[in-house]
């Protein structure tokens, strides 16, 4: 976890190299936006809901489900969720939207494209999109 | 209506000047993507569901509701919807997300910014985002 204060973006990424690239691109693209990075769904739930680490192996779908079905008081229900993934499998795309993802983007293979797409994502969602909370 | 074939983007805009600016920016930004423009919610429902024009005064919320609650066979349920509006009222933002909008963006006042933001929206959703259908 790279930050413990209020955050604009939570990165959930179990690939250390991809995680470092994403965080670096975010910090360059939107330096004023605090970013937190966690390794997996379990840590994401712990961060979002202050849950204990008793739920190992939580996948992205479960995190999405927890966010969308959470107590509105927690102000997470309508938080934008962008799935950024290696999978371009139709079933994964469909399932993510069914679980409430706002957007689904496949990771480019080339490093420069990867960085550029992370910047595009962050610019769009932090600079242009208006959040509900 | 500017196009009658298969489309990538449906623009619903009752302000003629804004509509022309949006379509122009889309055609410049993503020339290979067919665009249809309609004037209001009634025409949007007619286009999306081939409904008759018996429902005057349909607002954006009703169109969103119709899209999200539509028959999955119609392949519209998970279609990305970007609200692009003059309103930055918190209640409108909140309501749009509750009705299933993927993203909410306030129209910039300056013409050059307006064009630039439309290009950003189109690049993001057509070039980067993967749709379910």
Interface residues (C-beta under 8 A of the other chain):
Chain A: X78 X80 X88 X90 X93 X94 X97 X98 X102 X103 X104 X105 X106 X117 X120 X121 X123 X124 X128 X129 X130 X131 X132 X133
Chain B: X78 X80 X88 X90 X93 X94 X97 X98 X102 X103 X104 X105 X106 X117 X120 X121 X123 X124 X125 X128 X129 X130 X131 X132 X133
